[in-house]
Amino acid sequence: MSGIQLIGMHGWAGDHRGWAPWSRAAAARGWSFCGGERGYGQEAPQQPGWASGSERRVVIGHSFGPHLLGEALWREATAAVLLASFTRFVPDGREGRAVNAALRAMGRRIRAGEEQEQLRDFLQQAASPQSRALLPEGPLEQGISHDGRKRLLEDLEQLGSTSGLPAGFPSGIPVLIVEGGQDQIVSASSREELKQALPEATVWSRNALGHSLIDPALPDAVLDWIADAQA
């Protein structure tokens, strides 16, 4: 099947290079793939857009990534894949207070000039129970730019205020939710809220994986689902 356009958006502390395996897998099928870029490191920020005339348009977003895409782009999507994502990052109650405290502590470290150390700790937690060494290179290895540091702080604040599906998220489109059973970043409550917000979604639970969903077989498995969903 040809004529499918994919747009991928990374989450907090990532960049577009993390989509390289997905882009190669898409190209092998004759599909196009474009990765958005928030610009935390030395990469320039880039909001992706749909090619003119594309009829099958699929967003693949990891974690905070879906919330970093514009409303107009979302309105034209014909399917969505949500990887370790959420509607509301900070849940209610005691669990939410702990998440808020963690976000504030992360912000303090970044404002104190400890952004490299903060990203290193965050990525280790995101990769767990696997090794951070298995993650692709990103802003941590590039070095955080002055503007990137500001964006890291801005996005931490936005993380704390997420409260629903991204603006413009179309109703009735096919949706695949992939969650890691050992995710140490997105709480179990927040993962459950996402599934409740999208009761018709297909849900894949990968119990052995953490937030980063490190699995070389995942891109092809997801693209197989897209092929069926967009047939």
Disulfide bonds with the S-S distance in Angstrom:
none
